[in-house]
Amino acid sequence: MPLPTGQLPIFEVKTKTPFDPEWHPGKSWEELFESAHELAIRYGGWLSIHHEAAWGGSGALIDRAVHQSQVPVLAKGLHRRDPALVEAFGLGADFALVANREPAVFRDKCLLEPLTLDGLASLTGRDRAVWNARNPFTGETKLESFDQAREVRPEGILIQASKLRTIEDVHPEASGIIIATYIDEFAASLR
């Protein structure tokens, strides 16, 4: 089954999570990069590379991905302060994810991930918004659904993230998707 027309797929390289110390993808960073990169090329998407150590990321890995990639690179992280964004873009990232705040720099290159529907409603129509099914600070599942998020933001970019195991989990009104933990299972569902 193909991706819905117009949806941007973002394939993530994630080697760990702070919310489950036992979880491991079963592949090295290099193997995950190769798989995510191949999928991004095949489906016209981006790569997501973690910037923060809690998810197995670093500035060095962003730099490495930028130099090895043929697709845009998203520096994924909480990016709690603007200097972290300056670093990510200085390393060559094309875009960066920012959680629960509106940055003073590079806003036009950021994906903004609010924690609440009120936070989502406060974003401008030009902002690239992400609605994550999980709270990125705690890992807990949010009570609000993507349907509710799309009601709050009926127009404009709204990317769906977390809990995407197969193409069947993708909301038809999502502008894009971030596929991470279940990247292999998701890729198999596209065949």
N, C-alpha and C positions, 0 to 999 in steps of 0.2 A: 504494500500500500504506500503510495507516495505522500510526501508532505503536502499539506494544503498550499495552493498557489499563493505566493506572496509572503509566506511565513519565513522569517530568518532563523535558521538553525544555528545554535552556538554550542559547539561540542567541547566539553570541559576535560581537562587533565587534572585529576584529583587523586592523590595518593593516601590521604588520611582525612579524618574529621575529628574535631575536638569533642564531638557529642557521643562518639562511640569508639573508645580506644581499641576495641577488638576488631573493628572493621578494617579491612585491607582489600584493595581491588584485585589482588592476585596477579598483578602485572607491575613491571617496573615503570618509572616515569617515562623512559624512552619508548617502551611498548605502548603505553597509553597515548603519548604524543603522536606516535606513528598512526595509531588507529584513529584518533580524533582528527588529525590533520587530513588523512585520507577521506574521512567522512565530510569534513568541511569543504574539501575540494569537490567531491562528488555532488554534494547538495547545495553548493554555493553559499556556504556559511562562514562562520568565524571560529577561531579557537579561543577558549577561555583558559587562562593560565593563572593559577593562584599566586598572589603576591605575599600572602601571609603564611608564616611557618605553621600555624595551627592547622592548616589544611594541606601541609606539605609543599607550600610555595615559597618563593623568594624572588628578589630582584634579579638574581643570577639566572633563574629559570625563565623569567620574562625575557631577559636579554637573549638567552639561548633560543627561545621559541621565535622571537622576532627575526633572528638571523637564519633560522631554519625553515620558516614558514613562507608559504605562497598565498596566504589568506590573512585577513585582518586579525589582530590579536587583542583580546579583551583582558586587561589586568583585573582579575577578580579579587576582591577583598572588601573589608569593611571600610577601609580608607577613612579612618576617624578624623584625620586632619589633612589639610591641603598639602603639606610637604610630602605626604605619601603619594599624592597624585602627581606632584612635580617629579618625584623619582620615577614613577611608572611611565610617564610620558617621556622623560629624559632617557629612559631605557629603550624607547621606541614603540611602546604600546600604542595602538590606534585608538582604543577606547578603554575606559575604566569603570568599574561598578563602584558605587558609593552607597553605603547603607545608612538609612535613617538621618540623613542631613542633606542640605543643599550646599554644595561647594562654592567657594568664592572664585575659584580658578577652573578653567577648562570645562565649564558646565556643558558646553556644546558637544563635548566628547565623552560625556559621562552617561551611564545608565544609572538612574536614581531609584533606589529600592526603599520606599517608605515602609514602616512597620504597621501602619494603620490606614484605614480607609480615609480618615480625615487628612492624614499626611499625603495620601495619593491625590485627594481632591485639591490640595494646595499647590500642586505642580502646574506649570504652564503647559499650554498645548504644544509648545516646541520641545519640551523635555522628553527624553526617552525614559519611560518608566518600566520598572520590573515589579511584578507581583509574585512574591515567593510564597509558596504554600507553607514554608517554615519561617520561624523567627530566626534570622541569621546570628543573633547573639546567644540564643538559648537552644536552638535546634527543635524547639517545640512546634507542633503543628498549629497553624493559625486557625481561628474559628471562622474567619471570613473566607469565602470562596473566590475563585477567579470570576465567576459570574457576578458576584457583588462588586468586585473591583472594576469590571467592565461597565457596570451600571454607573459607578462613580466617575469613570473615565470613558465615556461612550465613543470618543474620538481620540486620535493621537496614538502614539506608539505605547503599547502595553505588552511586555514580554512575560511569558509564563515560565516560572522556575520551580524546581523541586517536585519530587514524587512523579516524575515522568518515566515510567517503565517501558511503555510501548506507544506507538502512534495513536492508539485508542485513548490515551490519557491527555492528548493535546486538545485544548479548547479551540473550536473553530474560529473564534474571534481574537485569538492571540496574534499579535503582530510578529512574534518570534518566540523561540523556546530556548531554554538553557538545559542541556542534557548532561548529567554528571554521573551520579552513582551507578545508574543502570545503562550506561552507554552501549555495552555489548547487546543487552537485551533489546534496547531501543533500536539499534542498528538492524538486528535480526527482524524486527517487526516491519521494517521498511522494504524488505525483499518480497 
